[in-house]
Amino acid sequence: MRSDIVIVGGGAGGLELACKLGRKLGPSKVTLVDSRLYHIWKPSLHEVAAGTLDIHQEGLSYQMLAHDNGFNFVFGPMTGLDQASRSITVGAIVAAADNDEVLPERRIAYGSLVLGVGSVSNYFGVPGAQEYTISLNATEDAERFRLRMLRLMLAAEQDREEGKGSGLDVVIIGGGATGVELAAELREASGAYVTYGFDQLDVKRDVRITILEGAPRVLAPLPEKVSAAAADLLARRGIRVVANCRVTQIEKDRVIDKDGNVYPANLCVWAAGIRAPDLLASLGLPTAKGGQVEVDDHLRVKGVDDIYALGDCAACVDGKGNAVPPRAQAAHQQADYLVTTLIRKSKGEAPSASPYEYRDYGSLVSVGRDTSVGSLMGSLRGASWFVQGTMARMMYTSLHLMHHRAVLGTMRTGVLALARFLVRRATPLVKLH
């Protein structure tokens, strides 16, 4: 198989790039490769984990998107790169139930290759972290968390009915956006579970949620006012925050920090950092200290013809010499930049002389279904505005809708997506299976 443009990774950046190029160039030109069949906007994974968002309603089929947006979809993981033959290897797909091979190993020749394989958790060598924690990097992680949380609550409910038990402890390691959003969503979800038959449980007493953060405050990269507002909202929800806490060991039922403090943990989430996937180190491409592929200020892999990278897997410095952070808005901007680059190339035109330049539009963090906090960047250098409450929540929701609009394309489809999106969030969802 051959495709003029092969995009590996259907995350926010890779999928937007495939959809926008497919609508302009068509399936004979554009191919998307991913090891999963469905796309979920990664900031929604905390809602899936908490059980307030249905993975089957929210997930977008890559095959459906390929049909509607005019690109090819290849199901399977990228396992190798041959620069000499300008081709990649896509691994076989094996059915988990009976170990039968569903799809064989395949090779795809490319004219241009774009890597958007995202990131994985960085455990920083902490003993037990990989074995005893769940990281919300993919849909299967979120679903595993949800099912385990449900089983623990069922057990706690049974214990209360028998006059024993002390509830359950959830420990979230990392007080960044993922940790804060998950904690808030879990508190609201645990309250919803009570209305679905867990009438023996007192949410704040029996479902204890603790965030352990190594920095002096949660949301450390954001302005202090945003951090303080988030901490206040968490406290009001009965969520404990322990700052300046360096975790040194994780065991099956507890977390231990550098001072010897012990935190009971029936369920533990790792949200303390990311790194590049191991695959990148095996491709023969230049990589940075963190394992990301090194790209220039036009998103081209350094020293390699016709290979680009975007999103979390790219070590990118923009045209002003600033390191680009691994954030969804960066991936979105990089996708738009590469749309122009690759369309110009398809027409035989020279690439734009203008380098990619990251623009920080601020940050918004969901702290429950009714409120968010964040900062919006102004047009003046260094200026920002603090936002909180319903307006911030509406802005947060609009980010998801903008992503849907980018991948679904037409205004009619965008309106339908908006209607479905609002209906889903009008009623909290708790699935008991």
C-alpha atoms as one frame of an Amber mdcrd trajectory, in Angstrom:
protein
   0.000   0.000   0.000   1.152   3.535  -0.696  -0.147   6.946   0.386   1.160
  10.410  -0.358   0.655  11.437   3.285   0.725   8.943   6.160  -0.214  10.177
   9.634   0.573   7.906  12.582  -1.535   8.569  15.671  -5.160   9.642  15.860
  -4.936  11.929  18.868  -6.172  15.506  18.817  -3.479  16.780  16.445  -3.132
  13.751  14.198  -6.874  13.280  13.734  -7.520  16.960  13.002  -4.694  16.875
  10.456  -6.093  13.748   8.764  -9.626  15.149   8.602  -8.622  18.536   7.234
  -6.230  17.079   4.647  -8.709  14.356   3.693 -11.427  16.892   2.993  -9.082
  18.802   0.694  -7.013  16.041  -0.941  -9.097  12.852  -0.747  -8.502   9.207
   0.339  -6.020   8.455  -2.424  -3.671  10.969  -0.802  -4.145  10.695   2.986
  -3.919   7.712   5.376  -4.290   7.664   9.158  -2.770   4.806  11.200  -3.856
   4.087  14.779  -3.795   1.093  17.119  -7.355   1.795  18.312 -10.688   1.942
  16.523 -12.165   4.922  18.404 -11.044   8.426  19.247 -11.909  10.188  22.483
 -10.750  13.714  23.247  -8.108  13.070  25.883  -9.282  15.758  28.361 -12.567
  13.791  28.553 -10.907  10.660  29.940 -11.367  11.793  33.542 -15.126  11.897
  32.913 -15.067   8.397  31.425 -13.075   7.188  34.437 -15.547   8.757  36.858
 -18.496   7.192  35.035 -20.114  10.508  34.125 -19.412  10.152  30.394 -20.283
   7.059  28.345 -17.327   5.838  26.308 -19.691   4.359  23.708 -21.536   7.646
  23.179 -18.493   9.890  23.213 -16.123   7.734  21.128 -15.739   8.676  17.451
 -15.054   5.805  15.058 -11.923   6.328  12.964 -13.541   4.350  10.151 -16.618
   6.603  10.243 -14.457   9.712  10.313 -12.375   8.380   7.413 -15.521   7.794
   5.355 -16.984  11.220   6.132 -13.753  13.192   5.740 -12.141  11.468   2.779
  -9.057   9.722   4.172  -7.990   6.079   4.549  -7.798   4.438   7.966  -5.378
   1.602   8.779  -5.965  -0.240  12.056  -2.822  -1.322  13.884   0.262  -0.090
  15.755   3.279   1.321  13.970   6.197  -0.974  14.763   8.970   0.162  12.453
  10.309   2.712   9.987  12.468   2.116   6.903  13.786   5.470   5.756  15.539
   3.988   2.742  12.341   2.580   1.244  10.234   5.396   2.709   7.837   2.986
   4.387   6.498   2.085   7.810   5.518  -1.277   9.284   2.106  -1.682  10.906
   1.857  -4.583  13.341  -0.638  -7.427  13.212  -3.962  -7.263  15.061  -4.719
 -10.311  17.192  -8.115 -11.032  18.758  -7.809 -11.133  22.540 -10.539 -13.739
  22.975  -8.999 -16.560  20.918  -5.561 -15.209  19.938  -6.472 -15.439  16.243
  -4.805 -13.048  13.834  -7.415 -10.616  12.531  -5.089  -8.482  10.407  -1.552
  -9.409   9.311   1.519  -7.223   9.528   1.465  -4.615   6.755   3.791  -2.115
   5.097   2.755   1.357   3.960   4.920   3.447   1.648   4.713   7.193   2.147
   5.529  10.399   0.346   5.371  12.384   3.584   5.151  10.915   7.077   3.727
  12.676  10.133   4.305  11.234  13.608   1.669  12.079  16.218   1.945   9.131
  18.598   1.394  11.144  21.771   2.924  10.281  25.135   2.886   7.711  27.929
   3.240   8.013  31.685   6.608   8.839  33.185   6.937   6.965  36.488  10.360
   8.493  37.310  11.567   5.143  38.632   9.198   5.149  41.630   8.954   1.532
  42.890   5.476   0.071  42.399   4.157   2.969  40.315   3.674   1.009  37.123
   2.341  -2.081  38.894  -0.129  -0.509  41.311  -1.433   2.657  39.647  -3.711
   3.475  36.732  -2.759   6.233  34.309  -5.438   7.903  32.202  -3.659   7.818
  28.851  -6.244   5.897  26.834  -9.878   4.829  26.813  -9.097   1.376  28.173
  -7.341   2.967  31.181 -10.390   5.097  31.956 -12.760   2.154  31.593 -10.570
  -0.033  33.827 -10.599   2.682  36.480 -14.393   3.063  36.254 -15.072  -0.643
  36.665 -12.648  -0.984  39.565 -14.133   2.064  41.301 -17.601   0.586  40.910
 -16.517  -2.754  42.409 -14.920  -0.982  45.362 -18.068   1.037  46.009 -20.206
  -2.105  45.829 -17.921  -3.745  48.403 -18.025  -0.651  50.642 -21.825  -0.578
  50.408 -22.003  -4.247  51.399 -19.678  -3.670  54.334 -21.815  -0.765  55.559
 -24.940  -2.912  55.375 -23.174  -5.461  57.570 -22.144  -2.778  60.040 -18.450
  -2.844  59.237 -15.931  -1.339  56.884 -14.377   2.075  56.632 -15.168   3.070
  53.047 -12.502   3.457  50.401  -9.515   5.659  49.684  -8.632   7.063  46.264
  -5.165   8.601  45.927  -4.272  10.700  42.901  -0.555  11.327  42.441  -0.116
  14.599  40.603  -1.997  17.852  41.044  -1.937  19.042  37.460  -5.017  19.434
  35.291  -5.619  15.671  34.998  -5.394  15.073  38.747  -7.553  18.055  39.702
 -10.236  17.325  37.095 -10.411  13.640  38.006 -10.706  14.380  41.730 -13.553
  16.838  41.211 -15.362  14.552  38.770 -15.009  11.586  41.135 -16.544  13.545
  43.981 -19.574  14.410  41.857 -19.776  10.888  40.431 -19.661   9.292  43.878
 -22.587  11.490  44.843 -24.467  10.304  41.758 -23.744   6.671  42.622 -25.511
   7.144  45.949 -28.711   8.046  44.093 -28.393   4.811  42.127 -28.791   2.542
  45.128 -25.711   3.024  47.297 -27.852   4.334  50.109 -25.576   3.112  52.908
 -22.666   5.266  51.809 -21.987   8.813  52.957 -19.963  10.289  50.104 -17.589
  12.572  52.024 -17.155  10.091  54.868 -16.826   6.848  52.920 -15.206   7.924
  49.628 -12.031   9.736  50.587 -10.073  11.433  47.801  -6.514  12.685  48.240
  -4.260  14.518  45.768  -0.503  14.260  46.364   1.424  17.013  44.595   5.198
  17.437  44.551   5.060  21.199  43.942   4.029  23.766  46.574   0.525  23.996
  45.040  -1.830  22.273  42.603  -1.813  23.481  38.982   1.713  24.739  39.561
   2.352  25.866  35.932  -0.700  28.154  36.025  -1.003  31.548  37.739  -1.212
  31.410  41.521  -4.728  32.885  41.522  -5.971  29.996  39.378  -4.259  27.497
  41.649  -5.752  29.052  44.781  -9.257  29.052  43.291  -8.945  25.406  42.307
  -7.656  24.465  45.775 -10.625  26.234  47.356 -13.106  24.415  45.114 -11.464
  21.081  45.907 -11.570  21.775  49.642 -15.259  22.617  49.440 -15.813  19.218
  47.862 -14.023  17.464  50.700 -10.953  16.603  48.637  -7.680  16.584  50.535
  -4.614  18.142  48.889  -1.098  17.402  50.180   1.488  19.707  48.580   5.287
  19.381  48.646   4.765  15.641  48.727   7.340  13.495  46.959   6.136   9.922
  46.517   8.917   7.368  46.938   7.095   4.024  46.945   3.715   2.594  45.979
   2.361  -0.701  47.248  -0.846  -2.582  46.563  -2.846  -0.755  49.217  -0.797
   2.316  50.188   1.446   5.170  49.041   4.564   6.267  50.922   6.286   9.653
  50.629   9.862  10.781  51.293   9.040  11.696  54.902   7.651   8.254  55.650
   4.015   9.342  55.625   1.632   6.577  54.575  -1.558   7.164  52.571  -4.027
   4.249  52.382  -5.030   3.603  48.765  -7.654   1.190  47.524  -7.309   2.835
  44.129  -4.346   4.875  42.951  -4.023   7.095  39.862  -0.709   8.247  38.404
  -0.969  11.743  36.912   2.520  13.009  37.688   4.194  13.294  34.310   4.573
  12.066  30.744   7.341  10.868  28.452   7.693   9.829  24.842   6.642   6.296
  23.773   9.473   3.753  23.558   8.741   3.294  19.841  10.399   6.595  18.963
  13.808   5.469  20.223  13.753   2.528  17.779  13.087   4.497  14.591  16.569
   5.875  13.971  15.382   9.473  14.270  17.028  12.212  16.375  15.477  12.350
  19.838  15.694  14.784  22.739  16.493  13.939  26.373  12.830  13.152  27.076
  12.644  10.753  24.125  10.603  13.043  21.851  11.551  13.388  18.197  13.541
  16.551  17.539  11.927  18.832  14.974  12.882  22.198  13.555  10.743  25.322
  13.598   8.813  24.015  10.566   7.953  20.763  12.417  10.300  18.749  10.176
  12.315  16.008  11.869  15.867  17.309  11.981  18.101  15.941   9.261  15.410
  13.739   7.693  13.513  14.428   4.489   9.701  14.403   4.427   9.113  13.303
   8.014   7.301  15.597  10.441   6.127  15.310  14.050   3.527  17.097  16.153
   1.972  17.010  19.597   3.424  15.414  22.717   5.905  13.248  20.774   7.649
  16.257  19.188  10.460  18.188  20.875   9.604  21.484  19.254  11.125  24.934
  19.536   9.118  27.612  17.746  10.325  30.432  15.555  11.103  32.559  18.610
  13.283  29.890  20.208  10.740  28.935  22.868  10.065  25.316  23.828   6.498
  24.349  22.911   4.646  22.710  25.838   2.892  19.339  25.411  -0.644  20.733
  25.421  -3.756  20.104  23.334  -3.772  23.662  21.995  -0.214  23.188  20.725
  -1.200  19.998  18.870  -4.182  21.803  17.340  -2.018  24.708  16.164   0.631
  22.356  14.798  -2.008  20.422  12.857  -3.201  23.641  11.229   0.382  24.572
  10.379   1.035  21.184   8.755  -2.221  21.339   6.776  -0.827  24.377   4.961
   2.640  22.833   4.605   1.430  19.530   3.150  -1.148  21.066   0.825   1.539
  23.342  -0.605   3.742  20.312  -1.069   0.966  18.365  -2.825   0.714  21.221
  -5.343   4.453  21.242  -5.934   4.850  24.588  -4.177   7.709  25.564  -1.887
   6.994  25.402   1.856   6.121  28.577   3.678   9.078  30.589   4.871   7.225
  31.409   8.097   8.120  29.086  10.991   5.603  27.535  13.321   4.936  29.842
  16.253   3.087  28.621  19.347   0.453  30.970  20.761  -0.618  30.457  24.350
  -4.314  31.254  24.673  -4.430  30.377  28.348  -5.645  27.369  30.314  -8.970
  26.168  31.630  -9.419  23.407  34.214 -12.727  21.725  34.997 -13.474  21.477
  38.716 -16.784  19.634  38.482 -19.720  19.798  36.093 -20.804  23.307  37.084
 -17.597  25.301  37.303 -14.118  25.717  35.889 -11.161  27.974  36.585  -8.432
  29.291  34.350  -6.551  32.139  32.795  -6.993  33.650  29.360  -4.009  35.235
  27.679  -4.360  38.780  26.403  -2.966  40.456  23.320  -0.409  42.326  25.407
   2.704  40.404  26.275   2.350  38.718  29.648  -1.221  39.910  30.222  -3.832
  37.416  31.387  -7.325  37.397  32.827  -8.580  35.147  35.595 -11.868  33.373
  34.861 -14.005  31.225  37.128 -17.502  29.793  37.472 -20.181  29.353  34.843
 -18.461  31.466  32.199 -15.233  29.498  32.582 -17.228  26.259  32.390 -18.867
  27.377  29.151 -15.454  28.216  27.718 -14.114  24.823  28.783 -17.026  23.068
  27.089 -16.475  25.106  23.934 -12.944  23.686  23.602 -14.402  20.195  23.224
 -16.960  21.434  20.708 -14.230  23.143  18.687 -12.366  19.835  18.486 -15.528
  18.052  17.328 -16.078  20.772  14.758 -12.527  20.351  13.445 -12.837  16.594
  12.934 -16.490  16.434  11.840 -16.154  19.190   9.283 -19.474  20.414   7.971
 -21.640  22.932   9.801 -24.576  20.507   9.756 -22.498  17.775  11.357 -21.122
  20.280  13.826 -24.619  21.319  14.891 -25.641  17.684  15.369 -22.505  17.059
  17.408 -23.293  20.105  19.539 -26.815  18.818  20.213 -25.564  15.358  21.179
 -22.808  16.876  23.311 -25.192  19.083  25.305 -27.736  16.288  25.805 -25.039
  13.991  27.193 -24.031  16.581  29.756 -27.541  17.549  30.705 -28.001  14.335
  32.682 -25.209  12.746  34.769 -24.528   9.197  33.611 -23.728   6.267  35.872
 -23.517   2.856  34.222 -23.740  -0.119  36.570 -21.892  -2.766  34.565
